[in-house]
Amino acid sequence: MIHFQRFFATVPLGMEYLLADELRALGAAEVAISRAGVAFGGDLEVAYKACLWSRLANRILLPLERFPAATPEALYEGIRRIEWNAHLDTQATFAVDFASSRSRISHTMFGAQKVKDGIADYFRENYGIRPSVRPDRPDLQVNVYLDRNVATVSIDLSGESLHKRAYRQEGGKAPLKENLAAAILLRAGWPEIAAHGGHFVDPMCGSATLPIEAALMAGDFAPGLLRPYFGLFGWKNHDRMLWQKLVEDAQRRSERGLRELPPIVGYDIDRRAIRIALENIEHAGLRGYVHVERKDVADVRPRHGFGLIAVNPPYGERLGEASTLVPLYTDLGAVLKTHFVGWKAAVLTGNPELAFKLGIRARRYYTLYNGALECRLFNFGIEPERFFNPRESEPLNETQRKIREIVRKAKAVDMADSGAEMFANRLRKNLKNLGRWARQNGIRCYRLYDADLPEYAVAVDVYQGDLTCVHMQEYEAPSSIDPAKAEMRLVHAVAVVPQVLEIPPEQLFLKIRRKQKGLAQYEKQAETGQFHVVEESGLKFWVNFEDYLDTGLFLDHRITRRMIRDRAAGKRFLNLFAYTGTASVYAAQGGAASTTTVDLSRTYLEWAKRNLELNGLHGSRHEFIQADCLEWIDQVLREKRRFDLIFLDPPTFSTSKRMRQTWDVQRDHAMLIKKCTELLAPDGTLVFSTNYRKFKLDTEALAGMKLEDIGRQTIPKDFERNPRIHHCWLITL
């Protein structure tokens, strides 16, 4: 009986983090994520549960030995030294699954033959007889993975891929693998939707893989319960009583779960697909629980109030050219926007440009793989504010295309590359030091890396809230740097960050930063409309990692915002050039008598309102004004309104057509500061800040005012490498 052992679960790319969560829920310990797999620890019961209950894994492996195998002879000898009699009888059968990566033995059939020879000769030498090889469903499935000339030898407890649930008798033209379908449903939040009575619809169900997996998931039905064969059955150490106990428990759970199953429906226009779907539903034991019928996608309607639509429409790979599929996606988008408002939707496609034709901005997207084909899973909230007309939207710009190309290349990076490892080591060092500092000080959003290595000129910011996300910005390389080398270093950085921080690659957001003038730093970079909630100093803020050059929360002003909160009690607070209103949130939480938030952009004013509302800060004492700040100040001076605390953080330059005059912070700051001090009540304070690195305060023009330079005091620890990130003064009369 195995009391504690290390196991390894293989899984398709993009599903590693989901699998890690699933294994933890099954009782696994010491879970460690790697590429296309998850290592975990536990007793035999944990491994058996993984075989029976994992909806995501391909195989559950029990590692036996690990040894160098640079030559066929070394591989053979290493295999022959393993005590195979502990796992296999001479009368039993076995098979070998051999894979190789970055190793001298690259021919898988040759490698598998050397492993078979080593096992056979072990038995001949010790018992005079050898077990037989049986490729199909042997008693023992041996798995050997050769990576960089090191062999890992394992027992495959699953025997064959766990995605084979035994209900699929026939697939459609492009069948979706069962574990990929399960990943789609988990990423879409189907378990929670089903638990709250939501319903499920697949308008292009094909052979019904998504509806069946939705039923198994919502019905607490173990995905392995229908399988007649597992690799563990013929293993010499198989605990039959333990397995039977787990199976009986799974049967009881499924009986209870199916009684509470919500409505699950699939549609398809293809008669043959519906016939296959009905057969698969029958074999899954779900007759009467899952309903399918023939219907065109344009005619699909909800039967009930809310739920999830999940669909894997064709995307031009194997099923036709992408251009011919545009009307299909357009029709699907029209149906969703007209009849399914309030529902959630999940759309998997190998062609993201087709998903754009739906006319709904996605909340999240994930990279998943349908076999070897890279796909995107888009998650939508079907809400009118997220609708748009795809005909009126611009295509990807050059920068967006460049970012996609860099992300694509990053997936192929060999982490043993000296450059990638150098960057990874620095990132680990920073994570150890700055990560500890952030935890000790309750800081959830911070700069982890800021061009520490000259070769890797990027800034890496960590944002923690509903998810842990990373916002990475590339600094423009000087003209003396070879552009190809600069790009390869950026590719390395994009590949390394998710692994070191142990986040899914989809939670890394890349920006290619170039010198900006005027309000260009605030202009739209994309149109995803995806917002996340993050935390800072006990407050919550909406951030957007993709649509704008900046996220909506300037991390270097963390201390400045706290200072405003500490000074705000009972004060009339004015926030000029307010951007997303984060300083207003701090002032309001600090007990300000009133807050006035002024910005020229309606988008950012709405963002500011949402930030206050997110923190429960409502009411008429919080005022939002869309105006050119320079003109508004003149108007307020005429009205003789006064404020006790003003935060002034103007742009460096502005040539906006909506402003009646150009703005240069170095040229015009003295004039603006003088006007703002006229807005101050007696004993009032102006906090002036600028991120123009060459800025020089005009003390002569501001003579007669008390100017306290607090720049160094307001630079947080995570920005100490860049002390000119901003300048800041307290100004009083």
N, C-alpha and C positions, 0 to 999 in steps of 0.2 A: 504494500500500500504506500503510495507516494504521499508524504506529509507536507512537504513544501518543495516546489520545483519551479524553475524558470521555464516558461512556455513562450511561443512566438506565434502570433496570428498574422497571416498575410491578408492584404486587403487592396482593392484597386486604388490607384493614386487619387488623392483628393478626399479620401474617406477616412484617413488615419485618425483625425481628431474625434470624429463621430464614434469610431470603433473604440478609442480609448475610453470615452465616456460610457459606452455600452459595457465594456469589460469591467470597469469600476463598479457599475450597477450590479454586475453578476458576482461581485465579491473579490475581484482581482486586486492584488497589491503590487506595489513597486512598478507601476505602469510607465513605460518609456516608449515614446513615439519615434519612429524612424521612417525613412522613405518606403512607402508601400507596405508598411507593417507596424505592429505594436508588440513589444515585449512585455510580459507580465509574469507575476509570481502567484503561486497559490497551491492548494492541494489538488488531488485528482478530481474532487467534486467541482472545483472551479473550472478545470479544463473540460469536464463533461458538460457542464452548463454552457460553456462557450460553444461547444459542438452543437448542442441542442437548441440554444436560444439566440445565438448570434444571427442577426439579420444582415450583417455587413461583411463579416469575414469570408475569405475564400477557404483558408485552411488553418487548422490548429495544430501546431508542431510541438513536439517534445524533443528538445535538443539532447543528443547523447554525448557527442564529442566535437571538438574543434581542433584542427591541426594544420600545419603548413602542408601544401600539396602543389608545389610548383611544377612537378613532373608527374607523368602517368604512374611511375613506380612509387612515388611518395603517396599518391592518392590510393593506390592499391594497398600498400603496406599499412597506411593509417586505417583503412576500412577493415583489413584482416585482423587488426589488433583489438577491435571492439568485441566485447563478449556478447555475441549475437544470440547465444542460447538463453540469455535472460529475457529475450523478447520474442523468440521465434522457435517453434519446434521443427524437427527435421521433416516431418510429414506435411508441414504447412506450405503455403505459397507466399511469394513476395514479388514486389515490383519496385522499380527505382525511377524516381523523378529527379533529373539532374539539370541544374541551371548554372550558368557561368557568367561572370561579369569581370572585366578588366584582368583576366587571368590567361596564363599561357595555354591552358587546356580550354579551348573555346568551342570545340565540337561537342555538342551535348550528347549525341548518340555514343560517341567514343567514350566520353566521361561516364555515362551511365553503364556502359559495358565493363569498364574497369571496376566500378562499384559492385556490379553483379559478380564479377570474378572474385573480388575480395571476400564477399559474403559466402559464396559457394565454397571457396577454398578453406575458409575458416571451419565450416562444418565438415568438409572432407578430412581435414587434418585431425579434427577432434573426435569425430563420430563415424567417419568412413562413409557417410551418406550426406547428401545435400538436399535442401528443400527445392521445390520447383519454382520457376518463374511463371507468373500468371499476370499478364498486363491488365486484364479487366477484373476489378474488384478482388484483389488478392487478400490473403489473411493479414499481411503486413505491407504497408506502403512506406518505403524508405525515401526520404527527401534529402538531397545533397545540394547545398548551395556553395559554389566556389567563388569567392570574392577576393580579388587581389592575391590570388594564389593561396588563400586560406580556406579550408573546407569546413563547413558546419554540417554535421550529420544529424538528422532528426527522424523521429517516428511521426508519420502523418496520421494523427488521430481521426481526422475527418475522412481520409480515404480518397475522396474526390471532392471537388469544390463545393463548399457549403451553399453556394448560390443555387445549386440544383435542389429544389425543394421537393421534387417528385410529382408535382401536379402538372407540369407543362408536358403535354403529349405532343404538341406541335406548335411551332412559333409562326409568327406572321412573316412579312417580308423583311422587316428589320427589328427582330425581337429585342426588347429591353431586358438586360439581366436582372434577376430578382433582387440581388443586393444593391444594384444601382437604383432600382425602383424604391427600395427601402430608404436609401440615402436621400433621395428626392423628398420623400414624405417626412423624414426627420428634419431636414433642413427647412421644410415648409411649416413645421410646427403641427403636423397632423395629430400626434397623440393628444396635445392639449386641446385642439379644436374638437376632436372626437369626444374627449372627456367632458366638454361643455355642451354636448348635444349637437355639434356641427355635423353637416352632411358632406359627402364626397361625390364629386363628379369628374369623370375623365371624358371629354368630348371627342377624343380620338383614341379609343382604348386599345385598338389592335387586338392582340390575343389576351387582353385583360390582365396583364401583369400588374399594373398600378392598382386597379380596383381590388385584385386578390391580395396584394401586399397590404393595402389599406385595411382590408378586412382582418387579415391575420394580426396586424399591429393593434388595431382598435379592439379586437376580440381576445387579446392576450393569448394568442395561439402561437405556440413555439414553432418557428419555421422549420425545425428539423424533425418535427413530430411525424411527418408523412414519409420520411426517407426510410427505405428498407435496408440501407447499408451505410455503415460508418467504418473507417479504418480501425477503430478501436476494438471492433467485435472480434477480430482474429488475433489481437495482440495478447501475448502470453500473460501480461499483468492486468488484463481487463477485469474490472470489478463488476460482475453482472448484477449483483444485488443493488449496488449503488446506482447503476444505470437504470435499472427497472424502477427504483424508487423515484428517480428524477422524471422518468417518462410518465409514471402514474400521476405524479403531481402536475405535470404539464397537461395531461388529459383533463384533470379536474379543473384546472384554470381555464382551459379553452371552453369547456362546457358552460362555465359561469360567464365567461366573457362574451361568447356568441349570443347569449340570451339578451345582452345589453347593447348589441351592435347597432350603430346608427345607420340610416339608409346610405347605401353605396351603389352608385350607378355608373355604367360605362356606355358610351355611344360610339358607333363607327359607321361610316357610309358603305364599307366593304362587306358584302354578304359572307364571304369566306372568313373574314376576320371574326365576325360575330359567331359563326359556327365553331371556330377554334376556341373562341373565348368561352362559349357555353361548355365545351368539353373540358377545358382547364378548370373552370369553376366547379364542375361536377367532380373531377378528380381531387380537387382541394377540399372537398366536403363542405362547400359553401353554397350549394344549391338552396335557393330560398333566402339567402343572405345577401348575395350580390346580384344585381339586376343589370342585364345588358340588352340593348336593342339597336336596330339599324336606324340611323338618323344622321342627316347632314349637320355639320358643325353650325351652320347658320340657323338651324332650327332648334338648337339645344336651349332649354330653359330650366331654371331652378324649380324644383318641386317644393322647396322649403326655404326658410328665411335666411340662413347663413351657413357657411361651411368653406370647404376648400375645393378649388378646381386645380387638378394636377394633370399635366399633359406633356407628352413627348411627340410633338408634331414632326413630320418629315422636314429635313433641312438641306436637301440637295445632295447628300451623300448616299449613294446607292439607290435612292428612290426618285431621282429626277433633278434637273437643274434648279438651282436656287431661284433664278429669276422667274420661273414658272410658279413658284410657291408664294410669291408676294400676295396674291389675292386670298390665299388660304389664311395667312397671318392677319391680313386686314379684316377678313370676315370674323376671325376669332376675336380680335380686339374689339370689333363692333359689338359682338354678342356680349362680351364681358362688360363693356362700358354701358350697354343698354339694359341688360337684364340681371347682372350679378353684382351690382353696387353693394358694398358692405362685406363681400366675400374676400377671401384670400386666394391668390393664384400662384402656381409654380409652373414655370415653363422651362423645359430642358431643350436646348438646341445646340447644334454644332456650328451654327451660323448666327453670331450675335446681331448681325445687321438685319436679319429677318425678324428677330425679337423686337427690334426698334419699330417695325411696322405695326406692332400691336397698338401703338399710340398711348401707352401707359408707362410712366416712369417707375422703374423698379426700386424697391426699398433696399434690396441686397442682391448680390449675385455671388455665385460660387463656381469654382472650376471643378468639374468632374470628368471622368473618362468613361465613354461607352466603348469598351474594348480599348483599342489603341487611339481612338479618335477623341481629341480634346473637345469638351462641350462646356457650355455655360448654363448654370441653373439660375434663372431669374425669379426672384420672389417679389410679388406685387401685393399691395393693398389696393383693392379696386375702389378708389375714392375719386370723386370728380376733380379734386384739386391736383391729382396726379395725371390727369388726361392731357394729351396734346395731339396736335395734328402732325403726323410724321412727314407729310408733304411740305410743311412750312418750316421744318427744322433743318439746320445745316448739317452736312456730313462731317465726319471726323476731320479736325484740322491737322496740320503737320505735326504739332507737338503731341497730340493724342495718339497719332499713328506711331510716333517714335516711342512713346511710353509702352504701347502694346508690344512693339518689337523687342524692347529691352526685357519686358516681363517674360516674353516667350523664350528668349535666349537664356534667361536665368534658370529656367527649368532644366536645362541641360548641363548646368555647371557641375563639374567634378569638385566636390568639397575638399579633395586632397590637393587641389591647386594651391601653390605656395601663396599666391596673392589672396585668394579667398580665405585661406587659413590665417594669414596675418591679420586681416580685417576681423575675422571671427574672434581671434584671441583678444584683440583690443575691445571688441564689443562685450565679451565675457567679463573682462576686467572692469569695464565701466558698469556693467550690470551688477556686479558684485558690490562695488563701492557706492555708486549712485542709487542703485536699487535699495540697498540697506538704508541709506540716508533718506530716501523718499518714504520708505515704510515707517521709519522711526518718527518722521515728521508728518505723517498722514497725507503725503503728497501723492496724488493719483495721476497727475499729468506732468511730465517733465522731459527735458532734453537729455537723451542718453548719450549722444555722440554728436560732436560738432567739428567735423574736419580735423579730428585729432591726428590722423595720419595724412600728410599732404597729398599722398597718392589717392586717397579716398575722400574727395571733397564733397561730402554730403552731410546734411543734418538729419538726425534720427530722433523723432519725438514720440514718446509713449503716451497714449491716452487710455485711461481706464474708466470704465463706466458700465454700461450694459454689456460691452465686450472690451477686450484689450485690443486696441488697434495701434498701428504704427504709421506715422506720417513722415515720409522720407522726402527730402528736397535735395536735388543736386545743385551745387553752386557752379556757375559758369566757369569752365577751365580757361586759363590764360591762353593766348594764341600760340605760345611756345610749346604747349602740350599737344602731342599727336592725338587728334580726335578719336582715332580708332582705339588707342590705349585708354583714353578717358572713358569711352563707352564701355570697354571691357571691364574696367574697374567698377563702373556703375552696375553692370550686370552681376558682377561678383557680390556687390553689396546687397542687391535685391535678392539674390539667392541665399545669402547668409543670414540676414536678419530674422526671417521667420523661424529658422532652425534654432538659432541661439535663444530667441525669446519664446520658443515653443508656442507659436501661434499659427493658425492656418495661413497660407500665402494670400488668401483673399482678404485678410485683415491688415495687409500692408498696402499703403496707398502712396504712389510715387508721383512727385512733381519735378519737372525740369525747370528750374528757376533761372530766369534771365533778368538783366537789369530792367527795372520798370520805372516809368515816369508817370507823374500825375496820379490819376486814380486807376491806372492800369493794374495795380496790385489788387484792386477790388473787383476787376472785371471777371465775367464768367469764363471758366476754363472748360466746363462740360455742362451737361443737362441731366444728371442722374436724379437729382432731387432727394438723394439719400442722406438722412440725418441720423446722428447717433447722440445719445446722452452720455456725458462724461461728468466726473465729479472733481471739484476743487474747493478746498477749505470748507467742506460741509455743504457746499452749494452744487447745484446741477446746471449744466449748460448744454445747449444744442450745438453740435459741431458738424461740419460737412467737410469730408476729406477729399472730395473729387471736383466739385463744381467751381471752386474759387482757388486762387493761388494760396490764400491763407485759410485757416480752418474755422475762424470765428472766435478763437480764444488765443490771445497773444500770451504765451507762457512766460516770457521775460517780464511781464508786468504783474506777476503774481504778488510780489511784496507791495507794489504800488497799490494794487486793489485792496489788499488787507489794510494798508494805511488809511485809505479812504473810508473803509468800513469803521475803523477805530475812531475816526474824526467825525463821523456822520450823525451821531445821535442828536436828534432835535434840530438838525440843520436843513436849510433849503438847498438842495444839491442840484447843480447844473452839469450836464455831461455834453460837451460840444464835440463835433465830429465823432459821434458816439459809436459808430460802427455797429456791433451787435449788442451794445448796451451792457456789457459785463460789469463795468464800473458802477452802473446804475443798480444792478442787482446787489452788489456789495454794499452800496450806500443804503439801499432800502432795507437790507437785512441788518445793517448797523443801526437802524432806528431813525433814519432821516425823516424829517417832518414832511418832505415832499421831494420828488425827483422829477427833473425835466431833462428829457433825452432828445437831442437835436441831431439830425443827419439829413443829407440831401437825398439819400437812397431810400425809397419805399421798401425795397427788399430788406435792407438792414434794420429799418425801424420795425418791420413785422417780426424779424428775427429777435430784436430786442424785447418786444412784447412777449414773445413766446418764452424767452429766457426768464423774464420776471414771473410769468404765469407758472412756469415749471417749478418755481420755488414757492408757489402759493402767495405771490406778491401781487395783489389786485387793488383796484380802487381808483378813485378820481385823484388821489394825491400823486399818482404816477402819470406824468404827461409825456406824450410823444409828439414831436413836431418835425414834419418834413419840410426842410428849408435849407437854402444856402446860408451856412452859419454866419458868414460875414455880413450879409444883408440882415439876417435875423437879429444880430447883436445891435445894429443901428436902430432897428425898430424897437427893441426892448429898452434901449437907453432912452428913447423918446417917451416910452411908457413908464419909465422910472421904476421898473421891477428890479429887485435886488436879490442876491443869493449869498449864502454863508460859506459855501464850499463849491468850487468850480474845478472840474477836471478838463484840461485842454490838451488834446493829443492830436494836432492837425497833421495832414499828410505832408510829405516832404515837398512834392511838387503837385500842381494841378493845372491842367489846361482844359478841364471839362467844359463842354459846350453849355452845360446847364448852369455853370457858374458864370457870372457876368464879367469876371476878371480873372486873370491868371494868378496863381499863388506860388510863392517860393518861400519856404520856411526861413531860410537864412536871410533873405531880403526883407521879408514882411513880418517877422515874428514880433519885433518891438512894437509895431503899430497894433498888432492883434492883442498882445499882452496888456498894453495900455487900455485898450477898449474893455478888455475883460475885467481889469481891476476897477474900472468905473462901474461894473455890474456888482462889485462886492459890497456887501453890507459892512458896517463898522466891525472890525475884528475878524473880517472874513479872510479866507485863504484860497489862493489859486495854486493848483498843482499843474505845472506845465511840463510836458514831456515831448520828446522828439526822437525818432530813430535815425535821423540823418547823422551819419558817423563823423562827418567833418564839421559838425555844427559848432559855432562859437556864439555864446550869448552876448548880445550888445549891451554891456553893463553901462556904457556911457549914455545910451538913449534911455535906459531904464533907471537912471540916477534918481535917488529919492525913495526908491522901493527897497524893501528888505528881501534880498535874494539868497536863499539858502540852497546850496548845491547838495542834493541828496542822491545823486546818480549812483555812487558806489554803494550806498546803503540799500538801494532798490534793485541791485543786480543779484539774482538768486544764485545759489551754489552751482546749479546745473548750467549756468551761463557765464561762469567765472573765466572760462577760456576766451570769452569774447566780451570784455568789459565795456566796449563801446556799442553794445547792442542797442542801448538807448541812453539818453541824457534826461535828467529830471531835476526840477527845482520846486521848492516851496516859495511862493511869492506873496508877501503881505505889504500893506501900505504903512 
